[in-house]
Amino acid sequence: MISEEGNNLLRLGIEGIHYTMDGDKIIYNEEERAKDAFAENGWAHPLAWGSFFWPLESNYLPETEPNRDRALETAELAGKAQRPNLIKNKFDAEVEYGSACGDVFNQYFIDMLQGKISIEDGIKELSEKWRSAGGDKILEEANAIYSAGK
């Protein structure tokens, strides 16, 4: 699925069935695509969710997308802003406490999005709960690893 052929299969389907080529232009056969659960208007099969590579290439979005040029420009700008991870591998505290800390983060994030808690109160409580769920240990070990690698 991560090869170019596999990625194209998820995005486009089978050439001659789900789409045809007219030079460089992709012509979608929406009737056939619908039979195999592809989204409408050239969008990929649900199995393709999350299978895209970074930096995003031009066939990431179907040509039928009205805001395609703007989206591709945004992806290009985001790609220029990416920086490598400062710590390359998971470390012991991250493995031990990462799941619990992630659960705390997700719950508070959802609660703030849904308006169940204010952003100001949510951030304060999130910080406290995240740190007490093991975040302090994660930060301590991450700082030690980072400092040792300088």
N, CA, C and O atoms as a GROMACS GRO file, in nm:
protein
  600
    1MET      N    1   0.080  -0.121   0.000
    1MET     CA    2   0.000   0.000   0.000
    1MET      C    3   0.085   0.127   0.000
    1MET      O    4   0.036   0.234  -0.038
    2ILE      N    5   0.211   0.118   0.042
    2ILE     CA    6   0.292   0.240   0.043
    2ILE      C    7   0.376   0.257  -0.082
    2ILE      O    8   0.445   0.358  -0.097
    3SER      N    9   0.370   0.160  -0.172
    3SER     CA   10   0.439   0.177  -0.299
    3SER      C   11   0.358   0.274  -0.385
    3SER      O   12   0.242   0.301  -0.355
    4GLU      N   13   0.417   0.326  -0.489
    4GLU     CA   14   0.344   0.416  -0.578
    4GLU      C   15   0.223   0.345  -0.638
    4GLU      O   16   0.115   0.404  -0.650
    5GLU      N   17   0.241   0.218  -0.677
    5GLU     CA   18   0.131   0.142  -0.736
    5GLU      C   19   0.018   0.121  -0.635
    5GLU      O   20  -0.100   0.139  -0.668
    6GLY      N   21   0.053   0.084  -0.513
    6GLY     CA   22  -0.048   0.062  -0.410
    6GLY      C   23  -0.121   0.189  -0.374
    6GLY      O   24  -0.243   0.190  -0.356
    7ASN      N   25  -0.046   0.297  -0.364
    7ASN     CA   26  -0.107   0.426  -0.332
    7ASN      C   27  -0.202   0.469  -0.443
    7ASN      O   28  -0.312   0.517  -0.415
    8ASN      N   29  -0.162   0.452  -0.568
    8ASN     CA   30  -0.250   0.487  -0.680
    8ASN      C   31  -0.374   0.400  -0.682
    8ASN      O   32  -0.483   0.447  -0.716
    9LEU      N   33  -0.360   0.271  -0.645
    9LEU     CA   34  -0.476   0.183  -0.639
    9LEU      C   35  -0.578   0.236  -0.537
    9LEU      O   36  -0.698   0.238  -0.565
   10LEU      N   37  -0.531   0.277  -0.420
   10LEU     CA   38  -0.621   0.331  -0.318
   10LEU      C   39  -0.682   0.464  -0.360
   10LEU      O   40  -0.799   0.490  -0.333
   11ARG      N   41  -0.603   0.546  -0.424
   11ARG     CA   42  -0.651   0.679  -0.462
   11ARG      C   43  -0.740   0.677  -0.585
   11ARG      O   44  -0.845   0.740  -0.589
   12LEU      N   45  -0.696   0.603  -0.686
   12LEU     CA   46  -0.761   0.610  -0.816
   12LEU      C   47  -0.843   0.488  -0.851
   12LEU      O   48  -0.942   0.498  -0.924
   13GLY      N   49  -0.803   0.372  -0.799
   13GLY     CA   50  -0.868   0.248  -0.836
   13GLY      C   51  -0.791   0.179  -0.948
   13GLY      O   52  -0.670   0.197  -0.962
   14ILE      N   53  -0.861   0.101  -1.026
   14ILE     CA   54  -0.800   0.024  -1.134
   14ILE      C   55  -0.821   0.100  -1.265
   14ILE      O   56  -0.933   0.133  -1.302
   15GLU      N   57  -0.709   0.126  -1.333
   15GLU     CA   58  -0.718   0.198  -1.460
   15GLU      C   59  -0.799   0.114  -1.559
   15GLU      O   60  -0.781  -0.007  -1.569
   16GLY      N   61  -0.888   0.180  -1.631
   16GLY     CA   62  -0.976   0.112  -1.725
   16GLY      C   63  -1.109   0.073  -1.663
   16GLY      O   64  -1.206   0.046  -1.734
   17ILE      N   65  -1.115   0.071  -1.531
   17ILE     CA   66  -1.241   0.041  -1.462
   17ILE      C   67  -1.286   0.164  -1.383
   17ILE      O   68  -1.394   0.219  -1.408
   18HIS      N   69  -1.204   0.206  -1.288
   18HIS     CA   70  -1.241   0.319  -1.203
   18HIS      C   71  -1.202   0.453  -1.263
   18HIS      O   72  -1.258   0.556  -1.226
   19TYR      N   73  -1.108   0.452  -1.354
   19TYR     CA   74  -1.065   0.575  -1.420
   19TYR      C   75  -0.995   0.541  -1.550
   19TYR      O   76  -0.953   0.428  -1.573
   20THR      N   77  -0.984   0.641  -1.635
   20THR     CA   78  -0.904   0.631  -1.757
   20THR      C   79  -0.818   0.756  -1.765
   20THR      O   80  -0.842   0.855  -1.696
   21MET      N   81  -0.718   0.749  -1.850
   21MET     CA   82  -0.628   0.863  -1.868
   21MET      C   83  -0.653   0.924  -2.006
   21MET      O   84  -0.668   0.854  -2.105
   22ASP      N   85  -0.656   1.056  -2.009
   22ASP     CA   86  -0.661   1.131  -2.135
   22ASP      C   87  -0.537   1.220  -2.134
   22ASP      O   88  -0.543   1.335  -2.090
   23GLY      N   89  -0.426   1.166  -2.182
   23GLY     CA   90  -0.298   1.235  -2.166
   23GLY      C   91  -0.259   1.230  -2.020
   23GLY      O   92  -0.247   1.122  -1.962
   24ASP      N   93  -0.241   1.348  -1.959
   24ASP     CA   94  -0.210   1.356  -1.816
   24ASP      C   95  -0.335   1.373  -1.730
   24ASP      O   96  -0.326   1.374  -1.608
   25LYS      N   97  -0.450   1.386  -1.793
   25LYS     CA   98  -0.574   1.413  -1.720
   25LYS      C   99  -0.641   1.281  -1.681
   25LYS      O  100  -0.651   1.189  -1.762
   26ILE      N  101  -0.687   1.274  -1.557
   26ILE     CA  102  -0.757   1.157  -1.505
   26ILE      C  103  -0.906   1.178  -1.526
   26ILE      O  104  -0.962   1.281  -1.487
   27ILE      N  105  -0.971   1.080  -1.588
   27ILE     CA  106  -1.116   1.083  -1.607
   27ILE      C  107  -1.175   0.975  -1.516
   27ILE      O  108  -1.150   0.856  -1.536
   28TYR      N  109  -1.253   1.017  -1.418
   28TYR     CA  110  -1.309   0.923  -1.321
   28TYR      C  111  -1.438   0.860  -1.373
   28TYR      O  112  -1.522   0.930  -1.431
   29ASN      N  113  -1.453   0.731  -1.354
   29ASN     CA  114  -1.576   0.661  -1.387
   29ASN      C  115  -1.652   0.647  -1.255
   29ASN      O  116  -1.639   0.548  -1.183
   30GLU      N  117  -1.732   0.748  -1.225
   30GLU     CA  118  -1.799   0.756  -1.094
   30GLU      C  119  -1.894   0.638  -1.070
   30GLU      O  120  -1.910   0.594  -0.956
   31GLU      N  121  -1.956   0.587  -1.176
   31GLU     CA  122  -2.048   0.474  -1.160
   31GLU      C  123  -1.973   0.350  -1.108
   31GLU      O  124  -2.018   0.284  -1.015
   32GLU      N  125  -1.859   0.320  -1.169
   32GLU     CA  126  -1.780   0.205  -1.124
   32GLU      C  127  -1.716   0.231  -0.988
   32GLU      O  128  -1.708   0.141  -0.905
   33ARG      N  129  -1.672   0.353  -0.966
   33ARG     CA  130  -1.611   0.387  -0.838
   33ARG      C  131  -1.712   0.371  -0.724
   33ARG      O  132  -1.677   0.323  -0.616
   34ALA      N  133  -1.836   0.411  -0.749
   34ALA     CA  134  -1.940   0.399  -0.646
   34ALA      C  135  -1.964   0.253  -0.608
   34ALA      O  136  -1.991   0.223  -0.492
   35LYS      N  137  -1.954   0.162  -0.705
   35LYS     CA  138  -1.974   0.020  -0.678
   35LYS      C  139  -1.869  -0.033  -0.580
   35LYS      O  140  -1.895  -0.128  -0.505
   36ASP      N  141  -1.751   0.028  -0.580
   36ASP     CA  142  -1.642  -0.019  -0.495
   36ASP      C  143  -1.609   0.076  -0.380
   36ASP      O  144  -1.498   0.076  -0.328
   37ALA      N  145  -1.707   0.157  -0.342
   37ALA     CA  146  -1.701   0.242  -0.222
   37ALA      C  147  -1.600   0.357  -0.229
   37ALA      O  148  -1.555   0.404  -0.125
   38PHE      N  149  -1.565   0.401  -0.351
   38PHE     CA  150  -1.484   0.522  -0.360
   38PHE      C  151  -1.573   0.642  -0.330
   38PHE      O  152  -1.694   0.639  -0.355
   39ALA      N  153  -1.514   0.747  -0.277
   39ALA     CA  154  -1.590   0.869  -0.254
   39ALA      C  155  -1.617   0.936  -0.390
   39ALA      O  156  -1.553   0.901  -0.490
   40GLU      N  157  -1.709   1.029  -0.393
   40GLU     CA  158  -1.745   1.097  -0.517
   40GLU      C  159  -1.640   1.199  -0.557
   40GLU      O  160  -1.554   1.238  -0.478
   41ASN      N  161  -1.649   1.241  -0.682
   41ASN     CA  162  -1.568   1.350  -0.737
   41ASN      C  163  -1.418   1.326  -0.731
   41ASN      O  164  -1.341   1.419  -0.710
   42GLY      N  165  -1.377   1.202  -0.749
   42GLY     CA  166  -1.235   1.173  -0.757
   42GLY      C  167  -1.166   1.151  -0.624
   42GLY      O  168  -1.046   1.125  -0.621
   43TRP      N  169  -1.240   1.161  -0.514
   43TRP     CA  170  -1.177   1.138  -0.385
   43TRP      C  171  -1.151   0.990  -0.366
   43TRP      O  172  -1.218   0.906  -0.424
   44ALA      N  173  -1.052   0.959  -0.283
   44ALA     CA  174  -1.000   0.824  -0.268
   44ALA      C  175  -1.095   0.729  -0.196
   44ALA      O  176  -1.196   0.769  -0.139
   45HIS      N  177  -1.059   0.602  -0.201
   45HIS     CA  178  -1.128   0.497  -0.128
   45HIS      C  179  -1.103   0.519   0.021
   45HIS      O  180  -0.995   0.565   0.058
   46PRO      N  181  -1.199   0.486   0.109
   46PRO     CA  182  -1.177   0.506   0.252
   46PRO      C  183  -1.051   0.438   0.306
   46PRO      O  184  -0.993   0.485   0.404
   47LEU      N  185  -1.009   0.328   0.245
   47LEU     CA  186  -0.887   0.261   0.290
   47LEU      C  187  -0.762   0.347   0.270
   47LEU      O  188  -0.658   0.320   0.329
   48ALA      N  189  -0.774   0.449   0.186
   48ALA     CA  190  -0.659   0.536   0.157
   48ALA      C  191  -0.636   0.638   0.267
   48ALA      O  192  -0.534   0.707   0.267
   49TRP      N  193  -0.731   0.651   0.361
   49TRP     CA  194  -0.716   0.751   0.463
   49TRP      C  195  -0.585   0.731   0.538
   49TRP      O  196  -0.558   0.622   0.588
   50GLY      N  197  -0.505   0.834   0.544
   50GLY     CA  198  -0.379   0.828   0.615
   50GLY      C  199  -0.265   0.766   0.538
   50GLY      O  200  -0.155   0.752   0.591
   51SER      N  201  -0.288   0.728   0.412
   51SER     CA  202  -0.182   0.660   0.337
   51SER      C  203  -0.099   0.756   0.253
   51SER      O  204  -0.014   0.710   0.176
   52PHE      N  205  -0.120   0.884   0.266
   52PHE     CA  206  -0.050   0.979   0.181
   52PHE      C  207   0.088   1.009   0.235
   52PHE      O  208   0.113   1.004   0.355
   53PHE      N  209   0.178   1.040   0.145
   53PHE     CA  210   0.316   1.067   0.179
   53PHE      C  211   0.339   1.216   0.200
   53PHE      O  212   0.262   1.299   0.152
   54TRP      N  213   0.441   1.248   0.272
   54TRP     CA  214   0.482   1.386   0.291
   54TRP      C  215   0.619   1.403   0.231
   54TRP      O  216   0.704   1.317   0.256
   55PRO      N  217   0.648   1.504   0.156
   55PRO     CA  218   0.554   1.612   0.124
   55PRO      C  219   0.445   1.563   0.029
   55PRO      O  220   0.465   1.472  -0.051
   56LEU      N  221   0.331   1.627   0.040
   56LEU     CA  222   0.218   1.588  -0.044
   56LEU      C  223   0.250   1.618  -0.189
   56LEU      O  224   0.302   1.725  -0.221
   57GLU      N  225   0.219   1.525  -0.275
   57GLU     CA  226   0.245   1.546  -0.416
   57GLU      C  227   0.117   1.592  -0.486
   57GLU      O  228   0.009   1.591  -0.426
   58SER      N  229   0.128   1.631  -0.611
   58SER     CA  230   0.016   1.694  -0.679
   58SER      C  231  -0.106   1.605  -0.695
   58SER      O  232  -0.218   1.656  -0.704
   59ASN      N  233  -0.089   1.472  -0.698
   59ASN     CA  234  -0.208   1.389  -0.715
   59ASN      C  235  -0.273   1.352  -0.582
   59ASN      O  236  -0.358   1.263  -0.576
   60TYR      N  237  -0.234   1.420  -0.476
   60TYR     CA  238  -0.296   1.401  -0.345
   60TYR      C  239  -0.443   1.438  -0.350
   60TYR      O  240  -0.528   1.371  -0.290
   61LEU      N  241  -0.474   1.545  -0.422
   61LEU     CA  242  -0.612   1.591  -0.435
   61LEU      C  243  -0.660   1.569  -0.577
   61LEU      O  244  -0.585   1.591  -0.672
   62PRO      N  245  -0.785   1.525  -0.592
   62PRO     CA  246  -0.835   1.507  -0.728
   62PRO      C  247  -0.848   1.643  -0.799
   62PRO      O  248  -0.869   1.746  -0.735
   63GLU      N  249  -0.835   1.642  -0.930
   63GLU     CA  250  -0.846   1.765  -1.008
   63GLU      C  251  -0.985   1.824  -0.996
   63GLU      O  252  -1.005   1.942  -1.028
   64THR      N  253  -1.083   1.745  -0.951
   64THR     CA  254  -1.220   1.793  -0.936
   64THR      C  255  -1.238   1.880  -0.812
   64THR      O  256  -1.341   1.946  -0.798
   65GLU      N  257  -1.140   1.882  -0.722
   65GLU     CA  258  -1.150   1.961  -0.599
   65GLU      C  259  -1.142   2.110  -0.635
   65GLU      O  260  -1.041   2.154  -0.691
   66PRO      N  261  -1.246   2.188  -0.603
   66PRO     CA  262  -1.247   2.329  -0.642
   66PRO      C  263  -1.134   2.413  -0.580
   66PRO      O  264  -1.088   2.509  -0.641
   67ASN      N  265  -1.089   2.376  -0.461
   67ASN     CA  266  -0.984   2.453  -0.394
   67ASN      C  267  -0.849   2.383  -0.401
   67ASN      O  268  -0.764   2.403  -0.315
   68ARG      N  269  -0.829   2.303  -0.504
   68ARG     CA  270  -0.710   2.220  -0.518
   68ARG      C  271  -0.581   2.303  -0.515
   68ARG      O  272  -0.488   2.270  -0.441
   69ASP      N  273  -0.574   2.409  -0.594
   69ASP     CA  274  -0.452   2.489  -0.600
   69ASP      C  275  -0.418   2.550  -0.465
   69ASP      O  276  -0.302   2.550  -0.424
   70ARG      N  277  -0.518   2.600  -0.396
   70ARG     CA  278  -0.495   2.660  -0.264
   70ARG      C  279  -0.449   2.554  -0.163
   70ARG      O  280  -0.360   2.579  -0.083
   71ALA      N  281  -0.511   2.437  -0.168
   71ALA     CA  282  -0.473   2.330  -0.075
   71ALA      C  283  -0.330   2.283  -0.101
   71ALA      O  284  -0.254   2.261  -0.007
   72LEU      N  285  -0.292   2.269  -0.227
   72LEU     CA  286  -0.156   2.226  -0.260
   72LEU      C  287  -0.054   2.332  -0.219
   72LEU      O  288   0.056   2.299  -0.174
   73GLU      N  289  -0.090   2.458  -0.234
   73GLU     CA  290   0.000   2.565  -0.190
   73GLU      C  291   0.018   2.560  -0.038
   73GLU      O  292   0.129   2.579   0.012
   74THR      N  293  -0.090   2.535   0.034
   74THR     CA  294  -0.083   2.524   0.180
   74THR      C  295   0.005   2.406   0.220
   74THR      O  296   0.086   2.418   0.312
   75ALA      N  297  -0.011   2.292   0.151
   75ALA     CA  298   0.072   2.175   0.182
   75ALA      C  299   0.219   2.205   0.154
   75ALA      O  300   0.306   2.160   0.228
   76GLU      N  301   0.247   2.279   0.048
   76GLU     CA  302   0.386   2.314   0.017
   76GLU      C  303   0.446   2.403   0.126
   76GLU      O  304   0.560   2.383   0.168
   77LEU      N  305   0.368   2.500   0.171
   77LEU     CA  306   0.416   2.588   0.279
   77LEU      C  307   0.437   2.510   0.408
   77LEU      O  308   0.535   2.533   0.479
   78ALA      N  309   0.347   2.418   0.439
   78ALA     CA  310   0.361   2.337   0.561
   78ALA      C  311   0.484   2.249   0.551
   78ALA      O  312   0.555   2.229   0.650
   79GLY      N  313   0.510   2.196   0.433
   79GLY     CA  314   0.629   2.112   0.414
   79GLY      C  315   0.757   2.188   0.441
   79GLY      O  316   0.853   2.132   0.494
   80LYS      N  317   0.761   2.314   0.403
   80LYS     CA  318   0.880   2.396   0.426
   80LYS      C  319   0.901   2.424   0.575
   80LYS      O  320   1.013   2.452   0.618
   81ALA      N  321   0.793   2.417   0.652
   81ALA     CA  322   0.802   2.448   0.796
   81ALA      C  323   0.834   2.325   0.880
   81ALA      O  324   0.859   2.338   1.000
   82GLN      N  325   0.832   2.206   0.821
   82GLN     CA  326   0.860   2.085   0.898
   82GLN      C  327   1.004   2.083   0.947
   82GLN      O  328   1.096   2.126   0.877
   83ARG      N  329   1.022   2.032   1.066
   83ARG     CA  330   1.155   2.016   1.124
   83ARG      C  331   1.169   1.873   1.173
   83ARG      O  332   1.070   1.811   1.212
   84PRO      N  333   1.289   1.819   1.172
   84PRO     CA  334   1.307   1.682   1.219
   84PRO      C  335   1.282   1.671   1.369
   84PRO      O  336   1.298   1.769   1.443
   85ASN      N  337   1.244   1.552   1.413
   85ASN     CA  338   1.225   1.529   1.556
   85ASN      C  339   1.358   1.549   1.629
   85ASN      O  340   1.463   1.510   1.579
   86LEU      N  341   1.351   1.608   1.745
   86LEU     CA  342   1.472   1.631   1.825
   86LEU      C  343   1.518   1.502   1.892
   86LEU      O  344   1.636   1.485   1.919
   87ILE      N  345   1.424   1.412   1.919
   87ILE     CA  346   1.455   1.282   1.977
   87ILE      C  347   1.402   1.179   1.880
   87ILE      O  348   1.282   1.174   1.852
   88LYS      N  349   1.491   1.097   1.828
   88LYS     CA  350   1.457   1.007   1.717
   88LYS      C  351   1.376   0.884   1.757
   88LYS      O  352   1.296   0.835   1.677
   89ASN      N  353   1.395   0.834   1.878
   89ASN     CA  354   1.331   0.709   1.918
   89ASN      C  355   1.244   0.728   2.042
   89ASN      O  356   1.266   0.820   2.121
   90LYS      N  357   1.146   0.640   2.056
   90LYS     CA  358   1.068   0.641   2.180
   90LYS      C  359   1.159   0.602   2.295
   90LYS      O  360   1.249   0.519   2.279
   91PHE      N  361   1.135   0.660   2.408
   91PHE     CA  362   1.217   0.630   2.525
   91PHE      C  363   1.128   0.570   2.633
   91PHE      O  364   1.005   0.571   2.621
   92ASP      N  365   1.189   0.517   2.738
   92ASP     CA  366   1.118   0.437   2.839
   92ASP      C  367   0.996   0.508   2.898
   92ASP      O  368   0.888   0.450   2.905
   93ALA      N  369   1.013   0.633   2.942
   93ALA     CA  370   0.901   0.703   3.005
   93ALA      C  371   0.788   0.727   2.905
   93ALA      O  372   0.670   0.722   2.942
   94GLU      N  373   0.823   0.753   2.780
   94GLU     CA  374   0.720   0.774   2.677
   94GLU      C  375   0.640   0.646   2.655
   94GLU      O  376   0.518   0.650   2.637
   95VAL      N  377   0.708   0.532   2.655
   95VAL     CA  378   0.640   0.404   2.638
   95VAL      C  379   0.552   0.376   2.759
   95VAL      O  380   0.437   0.333   2.745
   96GLU      N  381   0.606   0.399   2.878
   96GLU     CA  382   0.533   0.366   3.001
   96GLU      C  383   0.413   0.457   3.025
   96GLU      O  384   0.306   0.409   3.064
   97TYR      N  385   0.428   0.587   3.002
   97TYR     CA  386   0.322   0.682   3.038
   97TYR      C  387   0.252   0.746   2.917
   97TYR      O  388   0.154   0.818   2.934
   98GLY      N  389   0.302   0.720   2.797
   98GLY     CA  390   0.249   0.787   2.679
   98GLY      C  391   0.101   0.765   2.654
   98GLY      O  392   0.029   0.858   2.618
   99SER      N  393   0.056   0.643   2.674
   99SER     CA  394  -0.085   0.612   2.650
   99SER      C  395  -0.176   0.687   2.748
   99SER      O  396  -0.275   0.747   2.708
  100ALA      N  397  -0.141   0.684   2.875
  100ALA     CA  398  -0.222   0.753   2.976
  100ALA      C  399  -0.222   0.904   2.952
  100ALA      O  400  -0.325   0.970   2.963
  101CYS      N  401  -0.106   0.957   2.918
  101CYS     CA  402  -0.096   1.101   2.891
  101CYS      C  403  -0.175   1.138   2.765
  101CYS      O  404  -0.238   1.243   2.758
  102GLY      N  405  -0.170   1.050   2.665
  102GLY     CA  406  -0.246   1.073   2.543
  102GLY      C  407  -0.396   1.072   2.568
  102GLY      O  408  -0.470   1.151   2.511
  103ASP      N  409  -0.440   0.982   2.655
  103ASP     CA  410  -0.583   0.977   2.690
  103ASP      C  411  -0.627   1.106   2.758
  103ASP      O  412  -0.734   1.158   2.728
  104VAL      N  413  -0.544   1.156   2.849
  104VAL     CA  414  -0.576   1.282   2.918
  104VAL      C  415  -0.586   1.395   2.815
  104VAL      O  416  -0.681   1.473   2.816
  105PHE      N  417  -0.486   1.403   2.727
  105PHE     CA  418  -0.486   1.508   2.626
  105PHE      C  419  -0.611   1.500   2.539
  105PHE      O  420  -0.679   1.601   2.518
  106ASN      N  421  -0.642   1.380   2.488
  106ASN     CA  422  -0.757   1.364   2.400
  106ASN      C  423  -0.887   1.403   2.468
  106ASN      O  424  -0.971   1.470   2.408
  107GLN      N  425  -0.904   1.361   2.592
  107GLN     CA  426  -1.030   1.392   2.662
  107GLN      C  427  -1.047   1.542   2.682
  107GLN      O  428  -1.154   1.596   2.657
  108TYR      N  429  -0.942   1.609   2.727
  108TYR     CA  430  -0.953   1.753   2.748
  108TYR      C  431  -0.970   1.827   2.615
  108TYR      O  432  -1.046   1.924   2.607
  109PHE      N  433  -0.901   1.783   2.512
  109PHE     CA  434  -0.914   1.846   2.381
  109PHE      C  435  -1.058   1.836   2.332
  109PHE      O  436  -1.115   1.935   2.286
  110ILE      N  437  -1.117   1.718   2.343
  110ILE     CA  438  -1.256   1.697   2.300
  110ILE      C  439  -1.350   1.781   2.385
  110ILE      O  440  -1.440   1.845   2.332
  111ASP      N  441  -1.329   1.781   2.516
  111ASP     CA  442  -1.416   1.859   2.605
  111ASP      C  443  -1.408   2.009   2.573
  111ASP      O  444  -1.510   2.078   2.579
  112MET      N  445  -1.290   2.058   2.540
  112MET     CA  446  -1.278   2.200   2.504
  112MET      C  447  -1.344   2.227   2.370
  112MET      O  448  -1.411   2.330   2.354
  113LEU      N  449  -1.328   2.137   2.275
  113LEU     CA  450  -1.392   2.156   2.144
  113LEU      C  451  -1.544   2.156   2.156
  113LEU      O  452  -1.612   2.233   2.087
  114GLN      N  453  -1.596   2.072   2.242
  114GLN     CA  454  -1.741   2.062   2.258
  114GLN      C  455  -1.798   2.168   2.352
  114GLN      O  456  -1.919   2.173   2.373
  115GLY      N  457  -1.711   2.250   2.408
  115GLY     CA  458  -1.758   2.356   2.497
  115GLY      C  459  -1.794   2.307   2.636
  115GLY      O  460  -1.859   2.380   2.712
  116LYS      N  461  -1.755   2.186   2.672
  116LYS     CA  462  -1.784   2.134   2.805
  116LYS      C  463  -1.696   2.201   2.910
  116LYS      O  464  -1.730   2.202   3.029
  117ILE      N  465  -1.585   2.255   2.866
  117ILE     CA  466  -1.493   2.326   2.956
  117ILE      C  467  -1.432   2.441   2.876
  117ILE      O  468  -1.409   2.428   2.755
  118SER      N  469  -1.408   2.551   2.941
  118SER     CA  470  -1.350   2.666   2.870
  118SER      C  471  -1.206   2.635   2.829
  118SER      O  472  -1.140   2.550   2.890
  119ILE      N  473  -1.159   2.703   2.728
  119ILE     CA  474  -1.022   2.683   2.681
  119ILE      C  475  -0.924   2.714   2.795
  119ILE      O  476  -0.831   2.638   2.819
  120GLU      N  477  -0.945   2.826   2.864
  120GLU     CA  478  -0.853   2.866   2.971
  120GLU      C  479  -0.848   2.762   3.082
  120GLU      O  480  -0.740   2.720   3.124
  121ASP      N  481  -0.965   2.720   3.130
  121ASP     CA  482  -0.969   2.618   3.236
  121ASP      C  483  -0.919   2.484   3.185
  121ASP      O  484  -0.849   2.411   3.255
  122GLY      N  485  -0.956   2.451   3.060
  122GLY     CA  486  -0.914   2.324   3.002
  122GLY      C  487  -0.764   2.311   2.991
  122GLY      O  488  -0.708   2.207   3.024
  123ILE      N  489  -0.698   2.416   2.944
  123ILE     CA  490  -0.553   2.413   2.930
  123ILE      C  491  -0.487   2.396   3.067
  123ILE      O  492  -0.394   2.318   3.082
  124LYS      N  493  -0.535   2.470   3.165
  124LYS     CA  494  -0.478   2.461   3.299
  124LYS      C  495  -0.495   2.320   3.356
  124LYS      O  496  -0.400   2.260   3.405
  125GLU      N  497  -0.618   2.268   3.350
  125GLU     CA  498  -0.644   2.134   3.403
  125GLU      C  499  -0.570   2.027   3.324
  125GLU      O  500  -0.515   1.932   3.380
  126LEU      N  501  -0.569   2.043   3.191
  126LEU     CA  502  -0.498   1.947   3.106
  126LEU      C  503  -0.352   1.938   3.145
  126LEU      O  504  -0.298   1.828   3.159
  127SER      N  505  -0.290   2.051   3.165
  127SER     CA  506  -0.148   2.053   3.202
  127SER      C  507  -0.126   1.978   3.334
  127SER      O  508  -0.035   1.896   3.346
  128GLU      N  509  -0.210   2.007   3.432
  128GLU     CA  510  -0.196   1.942   3.562
  128GLU      C  511  -0.219   1.791   3.553
  128GLU      O  512  -0.140   1.712   3.606
  129LYS      N  513  -0.327   1.751   3.486
  129LYS     CA  514  -0.361   1.608   3.475
  129LYS      C  515  -0.258   1.534   3.390
  129LYS      O  516  -0.220   1.422   3.423
  130TRP      N  517  -0.212   1.597   3.281
  130TRP     CA  518  -0.112   1.533   3.194
  130TRP      C  519   0.017   1.508   3.271
  130TRP      O  520   0.075   1.400   3.263
  131ARG      N  521   0.060   1.609   3.346
  131ARG     CA  522   0.184   1.594   3.424
  131ARG      C  523   0.168   1.487   3.532
  131ARG      O  524   0.260   1.408   3.554
  132SER      N  525   0.053   1.482   3.598
  132SER     CA  526   0.036   1.383   3.704
  132SER      C  527   0.015   1.242   3.648
  132SER      O  528   0.035   1.144   3.720
  133ALA      N  529  -0.026   1.230   3.522
  133ALA     CA  530  -0.044   1.098   3.459
  133ALA      C  531   0.088   1.041   3.408
  133ALA      O  532   0.090   0.933   3.349
  134GLY      N  533   0.198   1.112   3.431
  134GLY     CA  534   0.329   1.065   3.386
  134GLY      C  535   0.401   1.164   3.298
  134GLY      O  536   0.516   1.142   3.260
  135GLY      N  537   0.335   1.273   3.265
  135GLY     CA  538   0.396   1.376   3.180
  135GLY      C  539   0.524   1.434   3.238
  135GLY      O  540   0.618   1.463   3.164
  136ASP      N  541   0.527   1.451   3.370
  136ASP     CA  542   0.650   1.502   3.433
  136ASP      C  543   0.767   1.409   3.407
  136ASP      O  544   0.878   1.454   3.378
  137LYS      N  545   0.742   1.279   3.416
  137LYS     CA  546   0.849   1.181   3.391
  137LYS      C  547   0.890   1.182   3.242
  137LYS      O  548   1.009   1.170   3.210
  138ILE      N  549   0.791   1.198   3.153
  138ILE     CA  550   0.822   1.207   3.010
  138ILE      C  551   0.909   1.329   2.983
  138ILE      O  552   1.009   1.320   2.912
  139LEU      N  553   0.870   1.444   3.038
  139LEU     CA  554   0.948   1.566   3.017
  139LEU      C  555   1.088   1.554   3.074
  139LEU      O  556   1.185   1.597   3.011
  140GLU      N  557   1.099   1.496   3.192
  140GLU     CA  558   1.230   1.481   3.256
  140GLU      C  559   1.323   1.394   3.170
  140GLU      O  560   1.438   1.430   3.146
  141GLU      N  561   1.272   1.280   3.123
  141GLU     CA  562   1.355   1.191   3.043
  141GLU      C  563   1.385   1.252   2.906
  141GLU      O  564   1.496   1.239   2.856
  142ALA      N  565   1.287   1.317   2.846
  142ALA     CA  566   1.309   1.380   2.715
  142ALA      C  567   1.415   1.489   2.726
  142ALA      O  568   1.503   1.498   2.640
  143ASN      N  569   1.410   1.570   2.828
  143ASN     CA  570   1.510   1.675   2.848
  143ASN      C  571   1.649   1.616   2.868
  143ASN      O  572   1.748   1.668   2.816
  144ALA      N  573   1.657   1.506   2.944
  144ALA     CA  574   1.786   1.442   2.968
  144ALA      C  575   1.844   1.386   2.836
  144ALA      O  576   1.963   1.402   2.809
  145ILE      N  577   1.761   1.322   2.757
  145ILE     CA  578   1.806   1.265   2.630
  145ILE      C  579   1.850   1.378   2.536
  145ILE      O  580   1.955   1.369   2.472
  146TYR      N  581   1.770   1.482   2.528
  146TYR     CA  582   1.802   1.594   2.441
  146TYR      C  583   1.933   1.662   2.483
  146TYR      O  584   2.018   1.692   2.400
  147SER      N  585   1.946   1.684   2.612
  147SER     CA  586   2.068   1.750   2.663
  147SER      C  587   2.193   1.665   2.638
  147SER      O  588   2.300   1.718   2.607
  148ALA      N  589   2.179   1.533   2.651
  148ALA     CA  590   2.293   1.443   2.628
  148ALA      C  591   2.333   1.440   2.481
  148ALA      O  592   2.449   1.412   2.449
  149GLY      N  593   2.240   1.467   2.392
  149GLY     CA  594   2.268   1.461   2.249
  149GLY      C  595   2.316   1.590   2.190
  149GLY      O  596   2.350   1.592   2.071
  150LYS      N  597   2.322   1.696   2.264
  150LYS     CA  598   2.365   1.826   2.211
  150LYS      C  599   2.512   1.824   2.177
  150LYS      O  600   2.566   1.924   2.131
   0.00000   0.00000   0.00000
